[in-house]
Amino acid sequence: VQLQASGGGLVQAGGSLRLSCTASGMITSEFNPSDMAWYRQAPGRQRELVAQVTSDRSTNYAVFVKGRFTISRDNARKKMYLQMNSLEPEDTAVYYCNLVRNRDRTQLWGQGTQVTVSS
């Protein structure tokens, strides 16, 4: 099983990006009950939770998101998304997708995608 994150890039402050995460090598019956999340890690800082979406599509956001980001999932495509609007330079970080496998609570991580917001 692999998680592949994509969609990062360089954007000006106030701009938008949409991140995607694809779970490959995972059957639907295993993907659907999994909880998923986006984390980020800026240089010199610890990795922090950005947003999570559970198997029943409940969502939770970090305070610093302030209504700017929206997390979603597409079980049929085994994908998760993070729509990021009103980006700020402080959002600059490597963004990682995370999946918690329901049957054993094993955590899987993607390779990360760089988001850089210029002022």
KOLPA-200238 format. One line per 2 residues: their letters; for each residue x, y, z of N, C-alpha, C, O. Coordinates in nm, 2 decimals, m for minus. Layout:
<recs>
A> X/Y/Z/X/Y/Z/X/Y/Z/X/Y/Z; ...
</recs>
This chain:
<recs>
VQ> 0.08/m0.12/0.00/0.00/0.00/0.00/0.09/0.12/0.00/0.18/0.13/0.08; 0.05/0.22/m0.09/0.13/0.34/m0.09/0.03/0.46/m0.10/m0.08/0.45/m0.16
LQ> 0.07/0.57/m0.03/0.00/0.69/m0.04/0.08/0.79/m0.12/0.20/0.81/m0.09; 0.02/0.85/m0.22/0.09/0.94/m0.31/0.02/1.08/m0.30/m0.10/1.09/m0.34
AS> 0.09/1.17/m0.25/0.04/1.31/m0.24/0.09/1.39/m0.36/0.20/1.37/m0.41; 0.00/1.48/m0.41/0.04/1.57/m0.52/m0.04/1.70/m0.51/m0.13/1.71/m0.43
GG> m0.01/1.79/m0.59/m0.08/1.92/m0.60/m0.01/2.04/m0.54/m0.06/2.15/m0.55; 0.10/2.02/m0.47/0.17/2.13/m0.41/0.24/2.22/m0.52/0.23/2.18/m0.64
GL> 0.29/2.33/m0.48/0.35/2.42/m0.57/0.38/2.55/m0.51/0.37/2.57/m0.38; 0.41/2.65/m0.59/0.44/2.79/m0.55/0.32/2.87/m0.58/0.28/2.87/m0.70
VQ> 0.27/2.95/m0.48/0.16/3.03/m0.51/0.18/3.16/m0.43/0.25/3.17/m0.32; 0.12/3.27/m0.48/0.12/3.40/m0.40/0.02/3.40/m0.29/m0.08/3.33/m0.29
AG> 0.05/3.48/m0.19/m0.04/3.49/m0.08/m0.18/3.53/m0.13/m0.19/3.62/m0.22; m0.28/3.47/m0.07/m0.42/3.49/m0.12/m0.46/3.39/m0.22/m0.58/3.39/m0.26
GS> m0.37/3.31/m0.28/m0.40/3.22/m0.38/m0.45/3.09/m0.32/m0.48/3.07/m0.20; m0.48/2.99/m0.41/m0.54/2.86/m0.38/m0.46/2.75/m0.44/m0.39/2.76/m0.54
LR> m0.46/2.63/m0.37/m0.41/2.51/m0.42/m0.50/2.40/m0.37/m0.57/2.41/m0.27; m0.50/2.29/m0.45/m0.58/2.17/m0.42/m0.48/2.05/m0.41/m0.42/2.01/m0.51
LS> m0.47/2.00/m0.29/m0.38/1.88/m0.28/m0.46/1.75/m0.29/m0.58/1.75/m0.26; m0.40/1.65/m0.35/m0.46/1.52/m0.36/m0.38/1.41/m0.30/m0.25/1.42/m0.30
CT> m0.44/1.31/m0.25/m0.37/1.19/m0.20/m0.44/1.07/m0.25/m0.56/1.05/m0.24; m0.36/0.98/m0.31/m0.42/0.86/m0.37/m0.36/0.74/m0.29/m0.24/0.73/m0.27
AS> m0.45/0.65/m0.25/m0.41/0.52/m0.19/m0.40/0.41/m0.30/m0.51/0.38/m0.35; m0.28/0.37/m0.33/m0.27/0.26/m0.43/m0.24/0.13/m0.36/m0.17/0.13/m0.26
GM> m0.29/0.02/m0.42/m0.26/m0.11/m0.36/m0.35/m0.14/m0.24/m0.32/m0.24/m0.17; m0.45/m0.07/m0.22/m0.55/m0.09/m0.11/m0.69/m0.12/m0.17/m0.74/m0.05/m0.25
IT> m0.75/m0.23/m0.12/m0.88/m0.26/m0.17/m0.98/m0.17/m0.10/m0.96/m0.12/0.01; m1.09/m0.16/m0.17/m1.20/m0.06/m0.13/m1.25/m0.09/0.01/m1.27/0.00/0.09
SE> m1.26/m0.22/0.04/m1.32/m0.26/0.17/m1.22/m0.23/0.29/m1.26/m0.22/0.40; m1.10/m0.20/0.25/m1.00/m0.16/0.36/m0.99/m0.01/0.36/m0.97/0.05/0.47
FN> m1.00/0.06/0.24/m0.99/0.20/0.24/m1.11/0.27/0.30/m1.09/0.36/0.38; m1.23/0.22/0.27/m1.35/0.29/0.32/m1.36/0.31/0.47/m1.40/0.42/0.51
PS> m1.32/0.21/0.55/m1.33/0.23/0.70/m1.21/0.31/0.76/m1.21/0.33/0.88; m1.12/0.35/0.67/m1.00/0.42/0.73/m1.02/0.56/0.75/m1.10/0.63/0.68
DM> m0.96/0.62/0.86/m0.96/0.76/0.88/m0.84/0.82/0.81/m0.73/0.76/0.80; m0.86/0.94/0.76/m0.75/1.00/0.68/m0.73/1.14/0.73/m0.81/1.21/0.79
AW> m0.61/1.20/0.70/m0.57/1.33/0.75/m0.46/1.39/0.67/m0.39/1.32/0.60; m0.45/1.52/0.67/m0.34/1.60/0.62/m0.26/1.65/0.74/m0.32/1.71/0.83
YR> m0.13/1.64/0.73/m0.04/1.70/0.83/0.05/1.79/0.75/0.06/1.78/0.62; 0.12/1.88/0.82/0.23/1.96/0.75/0.35/1.98/0.84/0.33/1.97/0.97
QA> 0.46/2.00/0.78/0.58/2.03/0.86/0.66/2.14/0.79/0.71/2.12/0.68; 0.68/2.25/0.86/0.76/2.36/0.82/0.90/2.34/0.86/0.92/2.26/0.96
PG> 1.00/2.40/0.80/1.14/2.38/0.84/1.16/2.42/0.99/1.11/2.53/1.03; 1.22/2.34/1.06/1.25/2.37/1.20/1.14/2.35/1.30/1.15/2.38/1.41
RQ> 1.03/2.30/1.24/0.91/2.28/1.33/0.86/2.14/1.33/0.90/2.06/1.24; 0.78/2.10/1.43/0.73/1.97/1.43/0.61/1.95/1.33/0.55/2.05/1.29
RE> 0.59/1.83/1.30/0.48/1.80/1.21/0.35/1.82/1.29/0.34/1.79/1.41; 0.25/1.89/1.22/0.13/1.92/1.29/0.01/1.88/1.20/0.01/1.88/1.08
LV> m0.10/1.85/1.27/m0.23/1.81/1.21/m0.29/1.94/1.14/m0.30/2.04/1.20; m0.33/1.92/1.02/m0.40/2.03/0.95/m0.55/2.00/0.95/m0.63/2.09/0.98
AQ> m0.59/1.88/0.90/m0.73/1.85/0.90/m0.74/1.70/0.89/m0.65/1.63/0.84; m0.86/1.64/0.93/m0.88/1.50/0.92/m1.02/1.48/0.88/m1.12/1.55/0.91
VT> m1.04/1.36/0.81/m1.18/1.32/0.77/m1.19/1.17/0.81/m1.10/1.09/0.77; m1.29/1.14/0.88/m1.31/1.00/0.93/m1.38/0.92/0.82/m1.42/0.97/0.71
SD> m1.39/0.79/0.85/m1.46/0.70/0.76/m1.60/0.74/0.73/m1.66/0.71/0.62; m1.67/0.80/0.83/m1.81/0.85/0.81/m1.81/0.99/0.76/m1.92/1.06/0.77
RS> m1.70/1.05/0.72/m1.69/1.18/0.66/m1.70/1.29/0.76/m1.73/1.41/0.72; m1.69/1.26/0.89/m1.68/1.37/0.99/m1.54/1.44/0.97/m1.44/1.37/0.93
TN> m1.54/1.57/0.99/m1.42/1.65/0.96/m1.37/1.72/1.09/m1.46/1.76/1.17; m1.25/1.75/1.10/m1.19/1.82/1.21/m1.07/1.91/1.15/m1.00/1.86/1.07
YA> m1.06/2.03/1.19/m0.96/2.12/1.14/m0.88/2.18/1.25/m0.93/2.21/1.36; m0.75/2.21/1.22/m0.67/2.29/1.31/m0.72/2.43/1.32/m0.78/2.48/1.23
VF> m0.70/2.49/1.43/m0.74/2.63/1.45/m0.69/2.72/1.35/m0.76/2.81/1.30; m0.56/2.70/1.31/m0.50/2.80/1.22/m0.56/2.79/1.07/m0.53/2.87/0.99
VK> m0.64/2.69/1.05/m0.71/2.68/0.91/m0.81/2.79/0.90/m0.83/2.84/0.79; m0.88/2.82/1.01/m0.97/2.94/1.01/m1.07/2.94/0.90/m1.10/3.05/0.85
GR> m1.12/2.83/0.86/m1.22/2.82/0.76/m1.17/2.84/0.61/m1.25/2.85/0.52; m1.04/2.83/0.60/m0.98/2.85/0.46/m0.96/2.72/0.39/m0.96/2.72/0.26
FT> m0.95/2.61/0.46/m0.93/2.48/0.40/m1.05/2.39/0.41/m1.13/2.40/0.50; m1.06/2.30/0.31/m1.17/2.20/0.31/m1.11/2.07/0.28/m1.05/2.05/0.17
IS> m1.13/1.97/0.37/m1.09/1.83/0.34/m1.21/1.75/0.29/m1.32/1.77/0.34; m1.18/1.66/0.20/m1.28/1.57/0.15/m1.22/1.44/0.11/m1.10/1.43/0.09
RD> m1.30/1.34/0.08/m1.25/1.21/0.03/m1.35/1.16/m0.07/m1.47/1.18/m0.07; m1.29/1.08/m0.16/m1.37/1.01/m0.26/m1.34/0.86/m0.25/m1.23/0.81/m0.30
NA> m1.42/0.79/m0.19/m1.39/0.64/m0.16/m1.39/0.56/m0.29/m1.31/0.47/m0.30; m1.47/0.60/m0.39/m1.47/0.52/m0.51/m1.33/0.53/m0.58/m1.29/0.43/m0.64
RK> m1.27/0.64/m0.57/m1.14/0.66/m0.63/m1.02/0.64/m0.53/m0.90/0.65/m0.57; m1.05/0.61/m0.41/m0.95/0.60/m0.30/m0.86/0.72/m0.30/m0.74/0.71/m0.29
KM> m0.93/0.84/m0.29/m0.85/0.96/m0.29/m0.90/1.05/m0.17/m1.01/1.04/m0.12; m0.81/1.14/m0.13/m0.85/1.24/m0.03/m0.80/1.37/m0.09/m0.70/1.38/m0.16
YL> m0.87/1.48/m0.05/m0.83/1.61/m0.11/m0.82/1.72/0.00/m0.88/1.70/0.11; m0.74/1.82/m0.02/m0.74/1.94/0.06/m0.74/2.06/m0.02/m0.65/2.09/m0.09
QM> m0.86/2.13/m0.02/m0.87/2.25/m0.09/m0.83/2.36/0.00/m0.88/2.38/0.11; m0.72/2.44/m0.04/m0.67/2.54/0.04/m0.69/2.68/m0.03/m0.64/2.70/m0.14
NS> m0.76/2.76/0.04/m0.79/2.90/m0.02/m0.72/3.00/0.08/m0.69/2.97/0.19; m0.71/3.12/0.03/m0.66/3.23/0.11/m0.53/3.20/0.17/m0.51/3.22/0.29
LE> m0.44/3.14/0.09/m0.31/3.09/0.15/m0.23/3.21/0.20/m0.23/3.32/0.15; m0.15/3.18/0.31/m0.07/3.27/0.37/0.08/3.22/0.37/0.10/3.10/0.37
PE> 0.18/3.31/0.38/0.32/3.26/0.38/0.34/3.16/0.50/0.42/3.07/0.49; 0.26/3.18/0.60/0.28/3.08/0.72/0.23/2.94/0.69/0.26/2.85/0.76
DT> 0.16/2.93/0.57/0.12/2.79/0.53/0.23/2.72/0.46/0.21/2.60/0.42; 0.34/2.78/0.43/0.45/2.72/0.36/0.50/2.60/0.45/0.54/2.61/0.56
AV> 0.50/2.48/0.38/0.54/2.36/0.45/0.54/2.24/0.35/0.49/2.26/0.24; 0.59/2.13/0.40/0.56/2.00/0.33/0.44/1.94/0.38/0.42/1.93/0.51
YY> 0.34/1.91/0.30/0.21/1.85/0.34/0.21/1.70/0.32/0.25/1.65/0.21; 0.17/1.63/0.42/0.17/1.48/0.42/0.03/1.43/0.43/m0.04/1.48/0.51
CN> 0.00/1.33/0.36/m0.13/1.26/0.38/m0.10/1.14/0.47/0.00/1.08/0.47; m0.20/1.11/0.55/m0.20/1.01/0.65/m0.32/0.92/0.64/m0.43/0.98/0.62
LV> m0.31/0.80/0.66/m0.42/0.70/0.66/m0.40/0.61/0.78/m0.30/0.56/0.81; m0.51/0.60/0.86/m0.51/0.50/0.97/m0.60/0.39/0.94/m0.72/0.40/0.92
RN> m0.53/0.27/0.92/m0.60/0.15/0.88/m0.69/0.10/0.99/m0.64/0.08/1.10; m0.82/0.08/0.96/m0.91/0.05/1.06/m0.89/m0.08/1.14/m0.90/m0.09/1.26
RD> m0.84/m0.19/1.06/m0.84/m0.32/1.12/m0.73/m0.33/1.23/m0.74/m0.41/1.32; m0.62/m0.25/1.22/m0.51/m0.26/1.32/m0.46/m0.13/1.36/m0.36/m0.13/1.43
RT> m0.52/m0.02/1.31/m0.48/0.12/1.35/m0.34/0.15/1.31/m0.27/0.24/1.36; m0.29/0.08/1.21/m0.15/0.11/1.15/m0.16/0.24/1.08/m0.26/0.27/1.00
QL> m0.07/0.33/1.09/m0.06/0.46/1.02/0.03/0.45/0.90/0.14/0.39/0.90; m0.03/0.50/0.79/0.05/0.50/0.66/0.07/0.65/0.63/m0.02/0.73/0.65
WG> 0.19/0.68/0.57/0.22/0.81/0.53/0.26/0.82/0.39/0.32/0.73/0.33; 0.22/0.93/0.32/0.26/0.96/0.19/0.40/1.03/0.19/0.45/1.06/0.30
QG> 0.45/1.06/0.08/0.59/1.11/0.07/0.59/1.26/0.09/0.70/1.32/0.11; 0.48/1.33/0.09/0.48/1.47/0.11/0.48/1.55/m0.02/0.54/1.51/m0.12
TQ> 0.42/1.67/m0.02/0.42/1.76/m0.13/0.45/1.90/m0.08/0.39/1.94/0.02; 0.54/1.97/m0.14/0.58/2.10/m0.10/0.48/2.21/m0.14/0.44/2.22/m0.25
VT> 0.44/2.29/m0.04/0.36/2.41/m0.06/0.44/2.53/m0.02/0.49/2.54/0.09; 0.46/2.62/m0.11/0.53/2.75/m0.08/0.45/2.86/m0.12/0.40/2.88/m0.23
VS> 0.42/2.95/m0.02/0.34/3.07/m0.04/0.43/3.19/m0.03/0.49/3.21/0.08; 0.43/3.27/m0.13/0.52/3.39/m0.13/0.43/3.51/m0.09/0.31/3.52/m0.12
S> 0.50/3.61/m0.03/0.43/3.73/0.02/0.43/3.84/m0.08/0.38/3.94/m0.06
</recs>
